[in-house]
């Protein structure tokens, strides 16, 4: 690995870590800088432009929404001025579910489409992959009875996260990629196309 590629890998990893730290630390102005101007964010509860994602994240926090992120290892593929990064992550959210204060934890990966423009790496698209999750009352003695019909409307990888988010008023996207299946296969193909220089669909 040459110095230039090593520098690119460090810059990409730095960007990924800044995303999590600045978002969870409420540093909204700095958080905006990890994307390019046309950047987009996909999440269970939001799909759209990065600027709008920053705004609704800030609004959500002011309304009491509490979502935090923890990162693990990354795998980064670089082709010229384009890159795909996959980073192990955990999303945690605390909210009242049917009158019981709960924590939901979802484990997966951030799958990032990145591009170097004018010497700066930035996110063009972030698509999380949701692999498994669980929902627990904060008070272990509390009793929580889930609506099985609602729970089973969502994919296994994030059904508890989706359940909590639906209960607090969000409309949750029900076909996000998980550990396997056609959605993750399609995402991998998009990643391969991105590294070959093709446009995002």
N, C-alpha and C positions, 0 to 999 in steps of 0.2 A: 504494500500500500504506500503510495507516494504521499508527500507532505500535503499536497492539494486535496486529495481525497480524505486524508485524516482530518484536515481542517473542516471540510464539508461535513463529515460525520459528527464532529464535535459541535458544529454550529446547529445541526439538525437536532441532536440530542439536547442541546441547551434550549432550543425553541420548545421542544416537547415538555421539558421540565418547567420552563417558564409558564407555559399554558396552565399547568395544574396549580402552580404556586400562586401566580397572579390572579387567576380566577377565584381560587378559594380564599385568598387574602383580600378580596374585594378591590384589587388594584385595576380598576376597569380601563383606565387610559393606557396602561402598560399592556393589559390583556389584549387590547385591540391590535397591538403591533405585531402579534405573531402571525397574523393573516396577511395575505395580499388583498388588494381592494376588492377583488371579485371572489374572495374566499367564501366557502359555504360550510355550514355545520349541519350534520345529521345527528339526531338524538331521538330517544323514545318520545319525548314530549315536544320537540321542536325540529323543524327542517326548513332551512332557509339561509339567507345571507348572514355572514359573520357579524356585520354591524348590528343587525337586528337581534342576533343571538346574544350579543353583549348587552343590548338594551333590555331584553326580556329577562336575562339572568339577573341584572341589577334590580329590575322591577320585582322579580320573584323574591329576591333576598329581602327587599323592603317590606314584602307581604308575609314574611316568615318562612319562606322556602329555604331549607337547609340541605345542600348537596355538597359533598366533599369527594376528593379524588386522591388516590394513592397509586404511584407508578412503580413498575418493576423493570425488568430488562427490555431492551430494544433490539430489533433486527432491522437494518437499514440497507436497502438496495438503491444504488445510485447509477443513473445512466445520463451522463453529461450534466445538463442543468435540471434534470428531473430526478425525483426520488420517491420511493415508497418506504414508509417506516411503519413497523408494527411494534407496539409497546404494550406489555402486560400492564393491566390496570385494575383497580377496584373502585367502584362508585358506591358511596354510602349516602343514604338519605334518611332523615328523621322526620316523622310526621305523625299526627294522630290518625289512626285507622279505626273507624267505627267506635270512636271514643276511647281507644287504647293507644297510648304513646308507643310507637314502634320504630325500630331501625331496620332498614332493608339494606342488604349488601349484595352487590352484583359484581362478579369477576368476569373479565374478558380482555379485549385488546382494543387499543386505538389503532385504526388503519388509516394512515395519513398519506394524502397525495400532496407532494411538495414540489416547489419550483424555485430555482434561483434566478432572480430578476434584478438587473442592475447591481449585481454583487451581493444580493441579500436573499437568503432562503426564507420562504414564507409558506404558510398553509394555503392550499387551493381547495382542499376538501378534507374534512375529518369525518370518517364513518366508523363509529364504534361497532365492535363485534361483542355480542352478549352471550357468554358461555354457561354460566350458572348463577343462581341467586338464592337468597333465603330471607325470610321476614321473621323478626323476633320482637316480642314486647320488651320495652326497656325494663319494666318490672317483671321479673321472671314468674311472679305469682299471679300476674294478670291473666285473664281468660280472653282469648280472641277467637271468634268463630268466623272463618272466611266464607265468602259467597263462592262456592265451587264453580258455579256457572260462569261468573265473571272471571275468576282466576284462570279457567281453562280456555278462555278466549284468546289468550296470549301464548306465544312460543315459550317452550320450557326454559330457555336460557335467561329470560327476564320477566317471567310472569308475575313474580312477587313485586318486583320494582314497578311493573305496569299497573298492578293492582293498587298499590299505594298511590301512585301518581293519578290514576283514574279517580280514586276516592277523594283526592284533594282538588279535583276539578280539571285536570289536564286531559286532552284528547291524545291518546297514545297510539303511535304507529305500530301496527300488528304484524309487520313482515320484515323486521330488521334481521340482519344476518346473525347466525349463531355458530355453534361449534361445527355443524355440518349442514347439508341440505343445499337446495338450489340457490338460495340467497348468497351464501358464502362463496359458492362456486362462481356466481356472476361477479361478485366483488373481486375475486382473484383475477378473473379475466380482465376486468376494468383496470386493475393494477398493472397487469402485463401490457395492456394497450397503452397506458400512460407512459410507461418506461420506453415504449417504442416510438413515442412522439405523437400519438394520436390524441385527438380532442376528447375531453370528457363528455359522455353522453348526457 
